[in-house]
């Protein structure tokens, strides 16, 4: 078990990709700090399952991130995964949604890293994994805030990698294309409106249209990649943006 004795914080880990990463880290012996929203009994069950701590702070505010980092304490592995999406043409894009998406998908990652790095440097080991997206490398219409935040997250990751290069602390992005999670399911109704399409058309002709394998990525695939990045053999993988996208960005 490669993460025995290590403490791992995974933001947005009550659902989807973050939950899969937390489970994969738990299987490797890490102490888990869960974050995110959800039903109290479901979160309690996750805490029992992984013998984990849960912090329910809202990471779209700096105060929320500070509260999370105060509660989480010193972490050896930081996964910035919490994120949200909104789909609308730029001229109709609600400005409050722009602010929220930039705050949660980008600024929170700066603030968690800022707080986590001193311990990682002192310990002489650390892993920062930012869950970006194929949209950190390419764009799609109607996702101005998300694409901007994810491109920014990729830039932040490269900067962290350079600053921490001699500290045995790596920083990487994992960039999935469509993974079947609540985040994806929830954007179908707005995409149906924005593109005047049926649900089936959105799935087949928008989501999977640009995914050459024609298959959704599985949350566990991202968990496995996150575990690999924690291995000693991954010490020289830093500053990378690793796609798990069924060749989406190869096009
Ligand atoms: P999800 O909606 O299933 O889970 C999001 C998690 O973030 C949940 O735990 C939720 O409670 C938490 N969260 C949401 N708002 C929060 C807030 N304000 N404060 C704290 N926690 C908050 O989403 P997912 O599909 O698992 O996505 C996880 C990450 O992966 C996101 O950053 C997303 O952009 C990225 N991603 C997802 C896909 C995909 O197809 N699902 C593709 C590429 C990238």
Boltz pocket constraint, residues with backbone or C-beta under 6 A from the ligand:
constraints:
  - pocket:
      binder: B
      contacts: [[A, 11], [A, 12], [A, 13], [A, 14], [A, 15], [A, 16], [A, 17], [A, 18], [A, 35], [A, 36], [A, 37], [A, 38], [A, 56], [A, 57], [A, 58], [A, 59], [A, 60], [A, 80], [A, 81], [A, 82], [A, 83], [A, 84], [A, 104], [A, 105], [A, 131], [A, 132], [A, 133], [A, 134], [A, 175], [A, 176], [A, 177], [A, 178], [A, 179], [A, 180], [A, 181], [A, 182], [A, 183], [A, 184]]
      max_distance: 6.0
